[in-house]
Amino acid sequence: MKVKVFDEECERDLEVSVNNFLNNNVDVLDIKYQVAIAINGEEQIYCFSAMIIYH
């Protein structure tokens, strides 16, 4: 069993990264998805991440 972790600043970039990885015909066991939001002064910072567990 192996894992691959992706971390992007926007949802679309995460989709592209995950889809590119899945094009390798891996045997996916599970996908975990998470969004984190932080406030820095007046700025909102988003972090979109996914972990793919595969064989």
PDBQT receptor file of N, H, CA, C and O in Angstrom, charges set to zero:
ATOM      1  N   MET A   1       0.834  -1.163   0.000  1.00  0.00    +0.000 N 
ATOM      2  CA  MET A   1       0.000   0.000   0.000  1.00  0.00    +0.000 C 
ATOM      3  C   MET A   1       0.892   1.244   0.000  1.00  0.00    +0.000 C 
ATOM      4  O   MET A   1       1.938   1.267   0.648  1.00  0.00    +0.000 OA
ATOM      5  N   LYS A   2       0.467   2.278  -0.733  1.00  0.00    +0.000 N 
ATOM      6  H   LYS A   2      -0.383   2.259  -1.260  1.00  0.00    +0.000 HD
ATOM      7  CA  LYS A   2       1.209   3.530  -0.831  1.00  0.00    +0.000 C 
ATOM      8  C   LYS A   2       0.232   4.693  -0.688  1.00  0.00    +0.000 C 
ATOM      9  O   LYS A   2      -0.981   4.518  -0.795  1.00  0.00    +0.000 OA
ATOM     10  N   VAL A   3       0.784   5.885  -0.444  1.00  0.00    +0.000 N 
ATOM     11  H   VAL A   3       1.770   6.027  -0.357  1.00  0.00    +0.000 HD
ATOM     12  CA  VAL A   3      -0.032   7.099  -0.416  1.00  0.00    +0.000 C 
ATOM     13  C   VAL A   3       0.608   8.161  -1.301  1.00  0.00    +0.000 C 
ATOM     14  O   VAL A   3       1.824   8.184  -1.488  1.00  0.00    +0.000 OA
ATOM     15  N   LYS A   4      -0.220   9.024  -1.831  1.00  0.00    +0.000 N 
ATOM     16  H   LYS A   4      -1.208   9.005  -1.679  1.00  0.00    +0.000 HD
ATOM     17  CA  LYS A   4       0.222  10.190  -2.594  1.00  0.00    +0.000 C 
ATOM     18  C   LYS A   4      -0.566  11.377  -2.055  1.00  0.00    +0.000 C 
ATOM     19  O   LYS A   4      -1.793  11.318  -1.967  1.00  0.00    +0.000 OA
ATOM     20  N   VAL A   5       0.134  12.464  -1.692  1.00  0.00    +0.000 N 
ATOM     21  H   VAL A   5       1.130  12.512  -1.764  1.00  0.00    +0.000 HD
ATOM     22  CA  VAL A   5      -0.511  13.636  -1.111  1.00  0.00    +0.000 C 
ATOM     23  C   VAL A   5      -0.387  14.806  -2.085  1.00  0.00    +0.000 C 
ATOM     24  O   VAL A   5       0.675  15.048  -2.659  1.00  0.00    +0.000 OA
ATOM     25  N   PHE A   6      -1.488  15.520  -2.256  1.00  0.00    +0.000 N 
ATOM     26  H   PHE A   6      -2.351  15.323  -1.790  1.00  0.00    +0.000 HD
ATOM     27  CA  PHE A   6      -1.540  16.694  -3.124  1.00  0.00    +0.000 C 
ATOM     28  C   PHE A   6      -1.949  17.894  -2.281  1.00  0.00    +0.000 C 
ATOM     29  O   PHE A   6      -2.787  17.767  -1.387  1.00  0.00    +0.000 OA
ATOM     30  N   ASP A   7      -1.367  19.056  -2.556  1.00  0.00    +0.000 N 
ATOM     31  H   ASP A   7      -0.687  19.159  -3.282  1.00  0.00    +0.000 HD
ATOM     32  CA  ASP A   7      -1.670  20.288  -1.832  1.00  0.00    +0.000 C 
ATOM     33  C   ASP A   7      -1.661  21.438  -2.835  1.00  0.00    +0.000 C 
ATOM     34  O   ASP A   7      -0.628  21.733  -3.437  1.00  0.00    +0.000 OA
ATOM     35  N   GLU A   8      -2.800  22.080  -3.012  1.00  0.00    +0.000 N 
ATOM     36  H   GLU A   8      -3.639  21.840  -2.523  1.00  0.00    +0.000 HD
ATOM     37  CA  GLU A   8      -2.908  23.159  -4.002  1.00  0.00    +0.000 C 
ATOM     38  C   GLU A   8      -3.629  24.362  -3.401  1.00  0.00    +0.000 C 
ATOM     39  O   GLU A   8      -4.296  24.243  -2.373  1.00  0.00    +0.000 OA
ATOM     40  N   GLU A   9      -3.493  25.516  -4.046  1.00  0.00    +0.000 N 
ATOM     41  H   GLU A   9      -2.951  25.612  -4.881  1.00  0.00    +0.000 HD
ATOM     42  CA  GLU A   9      -4.110  26.736  -3.566  1.00  0.00    +0.000 C 
ATOM     43  C   GLU A   9      -5.523  26.947  -4.082  1.00  0.00    +0.000 C 
ATOM     44  O   GLU A   9      -6.254  27.780  -3.546  1.00  0.00    +0.000 OA
ATOM     45  N   CYS A  10      -5.926  26.207  -5.119  1.00  0.00    +0.000 N 
ATOM     46  H   CYS A  10      -5.332  25.531  -5.555  1.00  0.00    +0.000 HD
ATOM     47  CA  CYS A  10      -7.308  26.333  -5.618  1.00  0.00    +0.000 C 
ATOM     48  C   CYS A  10      -7.830  24.947  -6.018  1.00  0.00    +0.000 C 
ATOM     49  O   CYS A  10      -7.064  24.029  -6.312  1.00  0.00    +0.000 OA
ATOM     50  N   GLU A  11      -9.144  24.836  -6.015  1.00  0.00    +0.000 N 
ATOM     51  H   GLU A  11      -9.765  25.581  -5.776  1.00  0.00    +0.000 HD
ATOM     52  CA  GLU A  11      -9.797  23.552  -6.299  1.00  0.00    +0.000 C 
ATOM     53  C   GLU A  11      -9.443  23.020  -7.685  1.00  0.00    +0.000 C 
ATOM     54  O   GLU A  11      -9.182  21.829  -7.851  1.00  0.00    +0.000 OA
ATOM     55  N   ARG A  12      -9.436  23.895  -8.665  1.00  0.00    +0.000 N 
ATOM     56  H   ARG A  12      -9.649  24.863  -8.530  1.00  0.00    +0.000 HD
ATOM     57  CA  ARG A  12      -9.170  23.459 -10.049  1.00  0.00    +0.000 C 
ATOM     58  C   ARG A  12      -7.777  22.839 -10.168  1.00  0.00    +0.000 C 
ATOM     59  O   ARG A  12      -7.610  21.818 -10.835  1.00  0.00    +0.000 OA
ATOM     60  N   ASP A  13      -6.775  23.449  -9.525  1.00  0.00    +0.000 N 
ATOM     61  H   ASP A  13      -6.911  24.279  -8.983  1.00  0.00    +0.000 HD
ATOM     62  CA  ASP A  13      -5.419  22.889  -9.568  1.00  0.00    +0.000 C 
ATOM     63  C   ASP A  13      -5.369  21.516  -8.906  1.00  0.00    +0.000 C 
ATOM     64  O   ASP A  13      -4.665  20.621  -9.373  1.00  0.00    +0.000 OA
ATOM     65  N   LEU A  14      -6.121  21.353  -7.813  1.00  0.00    +0.000 N 
ATOM     66  H   LEU A  14      -6.693  22.080  -7.433  1.00  0.00    +0.000 HD
ATOM     67  CA  LEU A  14      -6.172  20.052  -7.140  1.00  0.00    +0.000 C 
ATOM     68  C   LEU A  14      -6.811  19.009  -8.045  1.00  0.00    +0.000 C 
ATOM     69  O   LEU A  14      -6.328  17.880  -8.132  1.00  0.00    +0.000 OA
ATOM     70  N   GLU A  15      -7.887  19.377  -8.715  1.00  0.00    +0.000 N 
ATOM     71  H   GLU A  15      -8.280  20.294  -8.645  1.00  0.00    +0.000 HD
ATOM     72  CA  GLU A  15      -8.545  18.455  -9.644  1.00  0.00    +0.000 C 
ATOM     73  C   GLU A  15      -7.581  17.998 -10.731  1.00  0.00    +0.000 C 
ATOM     74  O   GLU A  15      -7.510  16.810 -11.044  1.00  0.00    +0.000 OA
ATOM     75  N   VAL A  16      -6.845  18.933 -11.300  1.00  0.00    +0.000 N 
ATOM     76  H   VAL A  16      -6.903  19.899 -11.045  1.00  0.00    +0.000 HD
ATOM     77  CA  VAL A  16      -5.901  18.605 -12.370  1.00  0.00    +0.000 C 
ATOM     78  C   VAL A  16      -4.824  17.660 -11.854  1.00  0.00    +0.000 C 
ATOM     79  O   VAL A  16      -4.505  16.665 -12.505  1.00  0.00    +0.000 OA
ATOM     80  N   SER A  17      -4.264  17.968 -10.691  1.00  0.00    +0.000 N 
ATOM     81  H   SER A  17      -4.523  18.776 -10.163  1.00  0.00    +0.000 HD
ATOM     82  CA  SER A  17      -3.197  17.124 -10.124  1.00  0.00    +0.000 C 
ATOM     83  C   SER A  17      -3.689  15.710  -9.836  1.00  0.00    +0.000 C 
ATOM     84  O   SER A  17      -3.019  14.734 -10.171  1.00  0.00    +0.000 OA
ATOM     85  N   VAL A  18      -4.856  15.604  -9.216  1.00  0.00    +0.000 N 
ATOM     86  H   VAL A  18      -5.401  16.397  -8.943  1.00  0.00    +0.000 HD
ATOM     87  CA  VAL A  18      -5.408  14.283  -8.876  1.00  0.00    +0.000 C 
ATOM     88  C   VAL A  18      -5.759  13.511 -10.142  1.00  0.00    +0.000 C 
ATOM     89  O   VAL A  18      -5.446  12.325 -10.246  1.00  0.00    +0.000 OA
ATOM     90  N   ASN A  19      -6.401  14.164 -11.100  1.00  0.00    +0.000 N 
ATOM     91  H   ASN A  19      -6.654  15.127 -11.015  1.00  0.00    +0.000 HD
ATOM     92  CA  ASN A  19      -6.765  13.474 -12.338  1.00  0.00    +0.000 C 
ATOM     93  C   ASN A  19      -5.536  13.011 -13.111  1.00  0.00    +0.000 C 
ATOM     94  O   ASN A  19      -5.542  11.922 -13.685  1.00  0.00    +0.000 OA
ATOM     95  N   ASN A  20      -4.486  13.822 -13.132  1.00  0.00    +0.000 N 
ATOM     96  H   ASN A  20      -4.481  14.707 -12.666  1.00  0.00    +0.000 HD
ATOM     97  CA  ASN A  20      -3.243  13.397 -13.800  1.00  0.00    +0.000 C 
ATOM     98  C   ASN A  20      -2.661  12.160 -13.134  1.00  0.00    +0.000 C 
ATOM     99  O   ASN A  20      -2.183  11.254 -13.817  1.00  0.00    +0.000 OA
ATOM    100  N   PHE A  21      -2.695  12.115 -11.805  1.00  0.00    +0.000 N 
ATOM    101  H   PHE A  21      -3.083  12.851 -11.250  1.00  0.00    +0.000 HD
ATOM    102  CA  PHE A  21      -2.193  10.944 -11.086  1.00  0.00    +0.000 C 
ATOM    103  C   PHE A  21      -3.050   9.715 -11.378  1.00  0.00    +0.000 C 
ATOM    104  O   PHE A  21      -2.523   8.621 -11.580  1.00  0.00    +0.000 OA
ATOM    105  N   LEU A  22      -4.369   9.895 -11.401  1.00  0.00    +0.000 N 
ATOM    106  H   LEU A  22      -4.797  10.784 -11.237  1.00  0.00    +0.000 HD
ATOM    107  CA  LEU A  22      -5.276   8.768 -11.632  1.00  0.00    +0.000 C 
ATOM    108  C   LEU A  22      -5.158   8.216 -13.051  1.00  0.00    +0.000 C 
ATOM    109  O   LEU A  22      -5.550   7.076 -13.302  1.00  0.00    +0.000 OA
ATOM    110  N   ASN A  23      -4.630   8.998 -13.970  1.00  0.00    +0.000 N 
ATOM    111  H   ASN A  23      -4.312   9.924 -13.766  1.00  0.00    +0.000 HD
ATOM    112  CA  ASN A  23      -4.413   8.520 -15.338  1.00  0.00    +0.000 C 
ATOM    113  C   ASN A  23      -3.336   7.442 -15.403  1.00  0.00    +0.000 C 
ATOM    114  O   ASN A  23      -3.173   6.799 -16.440  1.00  0.00    +0.000 OA
ATOM    115  N   ASN A  24      -2.596   7.233 -14.307  1.00  0.00    +0.000 N 
ATOM    116  H   ASN A  24      -2.728   7.755 -13.465  1.00  0.00    +0.000 HD
ATOM    117  CA  ASN A  24      -1.553   6.204 -14.258  1.00  0.00    +0.000 C 
ATOM    118  C   ASN A  24      -2.113   4.810 -14.003  1.00  0.00    +0.000 C 
ATOM    119  O   ASN A  24      -1.351   3.863 -13.811  1.00  0.00    +0.000 OA
ATOM    120  N   ASN A  25      -3.441   4.674 -13.998  1.00  0.00    +0.000 N 
ATOM    121  H   ASN A  25      -4.061   5.443 -14.153  1.00  0.00    +0.000 HD
ATOM    122  CA  ASN A  25      -4.109   3.383 -13.786  1.00  0.00    +0.000 C 
ATOM    123  C   ASN A  25      -3.695   2.717 -12.483  1.00  0.00    +0.000 C 
ATOM    124  O   ASN A  25      -3.378   1.528 -12.464  1.00  0.00    +0.000 OA
ATOM    125  N   VAL A  26      -3.696   3.479 -11.394  1.00  0.00    +0.000 N 
ATOM    126  H   VAL A  26      -3.953   4.445 -11.409  1.00  0.00    +0.000 HD
ATOM    127  CA  VAL A  26      -3.397   2.922 -10.081  1.00  0.00    +0.000 C 
ATOM    128  C   VAL A  26      -4.659   2.294  -9.499  1.00  0.00    +0.000 C 
ATOM    129  O   VAL A  26      -5.772   2.661  -9.878  1.00  0.00    +0.000 OA
ATOM    130  N   ASP A  27      -4.486   1.355  -8.586  1.00  0.00    +0.000 N 
ATOM    131  H   ASP A  27      -3.582   1.057  -8.279  1.00  0.00    +0.000 HD
ATOM    132  CA  ASP A  27      -5.596   0.695  -7.910  1.00  0.00    +0.000 C 
ATOM    133  C   ASP A  27      -5.913   1.495  -6.641  1.00  0.00    +0.000 C 
ATOM    134  O   ASP A  27      -5.299   1.280  -5.596  1.00  0.00    +0.000 OA
ATOM    135  N   VAL A  28      -6.879   2.421  -6.742  1.00  0.00    +0.000 N 
ATOM    136  H   VAL A  28      -7.378   2.596  -7.591  1.00  0.00    +0.000 HD
ATOM    137  CA  VAL A  28      -7.214   3.330  -5.644  1.00  0.00    +0.000 C 
ATOM    138  C   VAL A  28      -8.030   2.613  -4.582  1.00  0.00    +0.000 C 
ATOM    139  O   VAL A  28      -9.041   1.977  -4.881  1.00  0.00    +0.000 OA
ATOM    140  N   LEU A  29      -7.581   2.724  -3.337  1.00  0.00    +0.000 N 
ATOM    141  H   LEU A  29      -6.761   3.241  -3.094  1.00  0.00    +0.000 HD
ATOM    142  CA  LEU A  29      -8.313   2.164  -2.213  1.00  0.00    +0.000 C 
ATOM    143  C   LEU A  29      -9.205   3.211  -1.555  1.00  0.00    +0.000 C 
ATOM    144  O   LEU A  29     -10.319   2.900  -1.134  1.00  0.00    +0.000 OA
ATOM    145  N   ASP A  30      -8.717   4.461  -1.462  1.00  0.00    +0.000 N 
ATOM    146  H   ASP A  30      -7.812   4.713  -1.804  1.00  0.00    +0.000 HD
ATOM    147  CA  ASP A  30      -9.483   5.521  -0.802  1.00  0.00    +0.000 C 
ATOM    148  C   ASP A  30      -8.899   6.872  -1.187  1.00  0.00    +0.000 C 
ATOM    149  O   ASP A  30      -7.719   6.976  -1.525  1.00  0.00    +0.000 OA
ATOM    150  N   ILE A  31      -9.732   7.906  -1.133  1.00  0.00    +0.000 N 
ATOM    151  H   ILE A  31     -10.690   7.822  -0.859  1.00  0.00    +0.000 HD
ATOM    152  CA  ILE A  31      -9.286   9.279  -1.330  1.00  0.00    +0.000 C 
ATOM    153  C   ILE A  31      -9.819  10.109  -0.176  1.00  0.00    +0.000 C 
ATOM    154  O   ILE A  31     -11.018  10.097   0.101  1.00  0.00    +0.000 OA
ATOM    155  N   LYS A  32      -8.941  10.822   0.490  1.00  0.00    +0.000 N 
ATOM    156  H   LYS A  32      -7.967  10.832   0.265  1.00  0.00    +0.000 HD
ATOM    157  CA  LYS A  32      -9.304  11.735   1.575  1.00  0.00    +0.000 C 
ATOM    158  C   LYS A  32      -9.128  13.156   1.059  1.00  0.00    +0.000 C 
ATOM    159  O   LYS A  32      -8.130  13.466   0.410  1.00  0.00    +0.000 OA
ATOM    160  N   TYR A  33     -10.106  14.024   1.350  1.00  0.00    +0.000 N 
ATOM    161  H   TYR A  33     -10.917  13.772   1.878  1.00  0.00    +0.000 HD
ATOM    162  CA  TYR A  33     -10.106  15.397   0.851  1.00  0.00    +0.000 C 
ATOM    163  C   TYR A  33     -10.247  16.347   2.027  1.00  0.00    +0.000 C 
ATOM    164  O   TYR A  33     -10.983  16.062   2.972  1.00  0.00    +0.000 OA
ATOM    165  N   GLN A  34      -9.540  17.489   1.976  1.00  0.00    +0.000 N 
ATOM    166  H   GLN A  34      -8.943  17.720   1.209  1.00  0.00    +0.000 HD
ATOM    167  CA  GLN A  34      -9.612  18.451   3.071  1.00  0.00    +0.000 C 
ATOM    168  C   GLN A  34      -9.409  19.868   2.543  1.00  0.00    +0.000 C 
ATOM    169  O   GLN A  34      -8.649  20.101   1.603  1.00  0.00    +0.000 OA
ATOM    170  N   VAL A  35     -10.112  20.811   3.180  1.00  0.00    +0.000 N 
ATOM    171  H   VAL A  35     -10.729  20.622   3.944  1.00  0.00    +0.000 HD
ATOM    172  CA  VAL A  35      -9.937  22.226   2.885  1.00  0.00    +0.000 C 
ATOM    173  C   VAL A  35      -9.594  22.937   4.182  1.00  0.00    +0.000 C 
ATOM    174  O   VAL A  35     -10.251  22.733   5.202  1.00  0.00    +0.000 OA
ATOM    175  N   ALA A  36      -8.562  23.771   4.140  1.00  0.00    +0.000 N 
ATOM    176  H   ALA A  36      -8.028  23.936   3.310  1.00  0.00    +0.000 HD
ATOM    177  CA  ALA A  36      -8.187  24.582   5.302  1.00  0.00    +0.000 C 
ATOM    178  C   ALA A  36      -8.242  26.050   4.895  1.00  0.00    +0.000 C 
ATOM    179  O   ALA A  36      -7.852  26.418   3.786  1.00  0.00    +0.000 OA
ATOM    180  N   ILE A  37      -8.730  26.876   5.806  1.00  0.00    +0.000 N 
ATOM    181  H   ILE A  37      -9.047  26.577   6.706  1.00  0.00    +0.000 HD
ATOM    182  CA  ILE A  37      -8.839  28.310   5.556  1.00  0.00    +0.000 C 
ATOM    183  C   ILE A  37      -8.147  29.049   6.699  1.00  0.00    +0.000 C 
ATOM    184  O   ILE A  37      -8.355  28.741   7.872  1.00  0.00    +0.000 OA
ATOM    185  N   ALA A  38      -7.327  30.020   6.335  1.00  0.00    +0.000 N 
ATOM    186  H   ALA A  38      -7.158  30.270   5.381  1.00  0.00    +0.000 HD
ATOM    187  CA  ALA A  38      -6.650  30.845   7.343  1.00  0.00    +0.000 C 
ATOM    188  C   ALA A  38      -6.870  32.309   6.992  1.00  0.00    +0.000 C 
ATOM    189  O   ALA A  38      -7.039  32.661   5.825  1.00  0.00    +0.000 OA
ATOM    190  N   ILE A  39      -6.867  33.143   7.998  1.00  0.00    +0.000 N 
ATOM    191  H   ILE A  39      -6.729  32.857   8.946  1.00  0.00    +0.000 HD
ATOM    192  CA  ILE A  39      -7.004  34.580   7.812  1.00  0.00    +0.000 C 
ATOM    193  C   ILE A  39      -5.667  35.229   8.156  1.00  0.00    +0.000 C 
ATOM    194  O   ILE A  39      -5.112  35.007   9.232  1.00  0.00    +0.000 OA
ATOM    195  N   ASN A  40      -5.165  36.031   7.229  1.00  0.00    +0.000 N 
ATOM    196  H   ASN A  40      -5.617  36.212   6.355  1.00  0.00    +0.000 HD
ATOM    197  CA  ASN A  40      -3.915  36.764   7.445  1.00  0.00    +0.000 C 
ATOM    198  C   ASN A  40      -4.219  38.236   7.178  1.00  0.00    +0.000 C 
ATOM    199  O   ASN A  40      -4.168  38.681   6.031  1.00  0.00    +0.000 OA
ATOM    200  N   GLY A  41      -4.532  38.984   8.214  1.00  0.00    +0.000 N 
ATOM    201  H   GLY A  41      -4.574  38.623   9.146  1.00  0.00    +0.000 HD
ATOM    202  CA  GLY A  41      -4.945  40.379   8.041  1.00  0.00    +0.000 C 
ATOM    203  C   GLY A  41      -6.291  40.412   7.333  1.00  0.00    +0.000 C 
ATOM    204  O   GLY A  41      -7.279  39.886   7.846  1.00  0.00    +0.000 OA
ATOM    205  N   GLU A  42      -6.331  41.017   6.179  1.00  0.00    +0.000 N 
ATOM    206  H   GLU A  42      -5.529  41.444   5.763  1.00  0.00    +0.000 HD
ATOM    207  CA  GLU A  42      -7.557  41.101   5.374  1.00  0.00    +0.000 C 
ATOM    208  C   GLU A  42      -7.638  39.983   4.331  1.00  0.00    +0.000 C 
ATOM    209  O   GLU A  42      -8.624  39.886   3.600  1.00  0.00    +0.000 OA
ATOM    210  N   GLU A  43      -6.614  39.148   4.260  1.00  0.00    +0.000 N 
ATOM    211  H   GLU A  43      -5.813  39.226   4.854  1.00  0.00    +0.000 HD
ATOM    212  CA  GLU A  43      -6.526  38.109   3.233  1.00  0.00    +0.000 C 
ATOM    213  C   GLU A  43      -6.971  36.751   3.764  1.00  0.00    +0.000 C 
ATOM    214  O   GLU A  43      -6.616  36.358   4.875  1.00  0.00    +0.000 OA
ATOM    215  N   GLN A  44      -7.758  36.036   2.947  1.00  0.00    +0.000 N 
ATOM    216  H   GLN A  44      -8.045  36.356   2.045  1.00  0.00    +0.000 HD
ATOM    217  CA  GLN A  44      -8.125  34.654   3.256  1.00  0.00    +0.000 C 
ATOM    218  C   GLN A  44      -7.214  33.741   2.446  1.00  0.00    +0.000 C 
ATOM    219  O   GLN A  44      -7.031  33.937   1.245  1.00  0.00    +0.000 OA
ATOM    220  N   ILE A  45      -6.649  32.750   3.109  1.00  0.00    +0.000 N 
ATOM    221  H   ILE A  45      -6.798  32.591   4.085  1.00  0.00    +0.000 HD
ATOM    222  CA  ILE A  45      -5.753  31.805   2.446  1.00  0.00    +0.000 C 
ATOM    223  C   ILE A  45      -6.409  30.427   2.479  1.00  0.00    +0.000 C 
ATOM    224  O   ILE A  45      -6.783  29.938   3.545  1.00  0.00    +0.000 OA
ATOM    225  N   TYR A  46      -6.547  29.807   1.316  1.00  0.00    +0.000 N 
ATOM    226  H   TYR A  46      -6.243  30.204   0.450  1.00  0.00    +0.000 HD
ATOM    227  CA  TYR A  46      -7.163  28.488   1.202  1.00  0.00    +0.000 C 
ATOM    228  C   TYR A  46      -6.102  27.452   0.869  1.00  0.00    +0.000 C 
ATOM    229  O   TYR A  46      -5.147  27.734   0.146  1.00  0.00    +0.000 OA
ATOM    230  N   CYS A  47      -6.278  26.272   1.395  1.00  0.00    +0.000 N 
ATOM    231  H   CYS A  47      -7.055  26.043   1.982  1.00  0.00    +0.000 HD
ATOM    232  CA  CYS A  47      -5.403  25.147   1.089  1.00  0.00    +0.000 C 
ATOM    233  C   CYS A  47      -6.297  23.938   0.802  1.00  0.00    +0.000 C 
ATOM    234  O   CYS A  47      -7.004  23.463   1.691  1.00  0.00    +0.000 OA
ATOM    235  N   PHE A  48      -6.266  23.452  -0.410  1.00  0.00    +0.000 N 
ATOM    236  H   PHE A  48      -5.692  23.837  -1.132  1.00  0.00    +0.000 HD
ATOM    237  CA  PHE A  48      -7.049  22.291  -0.818  1.00  0.00    +0.000 C 
ATOM    238  C   PHE A  48      -6.090  21.108  -0.916  1.00  0.00    +0.000 C 
ATOM    239  O   PHE A  48      -5.086  21.175  -1.626  1.00  0.00    +0.000 OA
ATOM    240  N   SER A  49      -6.397  20.030  -0.207  1.00  0.00    +0.000 N 
ATOM    241  H   SER A  49      -7.213  19.975   0.369  1.00  0.00    +0.000 HD
ATOM    242  CA  SER A  49      -5.495  18.887  -0.234  1.00  0.00    +0.000 C 
ATOM    243  C   SER A  49      -6.266  17.576  -0.367  1.00  0.00    +0.000 C 
ATOM    244  O   SER A  49      -7.440  17.467  -0.013  1.00  0.00    +0.000 OA
ATOM    245  N   ALA A  50      -5.556  16.604  -0.888  1.00  0.00    +0.000 N 
ATOM    246  H   ALA A  50      -4.602  16.692  -1.175  1.00  0.00    +0.000 HD
ATOM    247  CA  ALA A  50      -6.124  15.261  -1.049  1.00  0.00    +0.000 C 
ATOM    248  C   ALA A  50      -5.014  14.244  -0.816  1.00  0.00    +0.000 C 
ATOM    249  O   ALA A  50      -3.854  14.466  -1.162  1.00  0.00    +0.000 OA
ATOM    250  N   MET A  51      -5.404  13.133  -0.225  1.00  0.00    +0.000 N 
ATOM    251  H   MET A  51      -6.346  12.952   0.056  1.00  0.00    +0.000 HD
ATOM    252  CA  MET A  51      -4.485  12.016  -0.048  1.00  0.00    +0.000 C 
ATOM    253  C   MET A  51      -5.127  10.799  -0.707  1.00  0.00    +0.000 C 
ATOM    254  O   MET A  51      -6.266  10.437  -0.411  1.00  0.00    +0.000 OA
ATOM    255  N   ILE A  52      -4.373  10.181  -1.603  1.00  0.00    +0.000 N 
ATOM    256  H   ILE A  52      -3.448  10.475  -1.844  1.00  0.00    +0.000 HD
ATOM    257  CA  ILE A  52      -4.853   8.992  -2.292  1.00  0.00    +0.000 C 
ATOM    258  C   ILE A  52      -4.103   7.790  -1.724  1.00  0.00    +0.000 C 
ATOM    259  O   ILE A  52      -2.872   7.759  -1.711  1.00  0.00    +0.000 OA
ATOM    260  N   ILE A  53      -4.859   6.807  -1.257  1.00  0.00    +0.000 N 
ATOM    261  H   ILE A  53      -5.859   6.832  -1.267  1.00  0.00    +0.000 HD
ATOM    262  CA  ILE A  53      -4.297   5.548  -0.766  1.00  0.00    +0.000 C 
ATOM    263  C   ILE A  53      -4.500   4.542  -1.898  1.00  0.00    +0.000 C 
ATOM    264  O   ILE A  53      -5.617   4.353  -2.379  1.00  0.00    +0.000 OA
ATOM    265  N   TYR A  54      -3.407   3.900  -2.316  1.00  0.00    +0.000 N 
ATOM    266  H   TYR A  54      -2.500   4.054  -1.925  1.00  0.00    +0.000 HD
ATOM    267  CA  TYR A  54      -3.483   3.030  -3.498  1.00  0.00    +0.000 C 
ATOM    268  C   TYR A  54      -2.503   1.864  -3.379  1.00  0.00    +0.000 C 
ATOM    269  O   TYR A  54      -1.629   1.835  -2.512  1.00  0.00    +0.000 OA
ATOM    270  N   HIS A  55      -2.686   0.916  -4.278  1.00  0.00    +0.000 N 
ATOM    271  H   HIS A  55      -3.397   0.940  -4.981  1.00  0.00    +0.000 HD
ATOM    272  CA  HIS A  55      -1.717  -0.188  -4.434  1.00  0.00    +0.000 C 
ATOM    273  C   HIS A  55      -0.818   0.108  -5.589  1.00  0.00    +0.000 C 
ATOM    274  O   HIS A  55       0.070  -0.686  -5.900  1.00  0.00    +0.000 OA
TER     275      HIS A  55
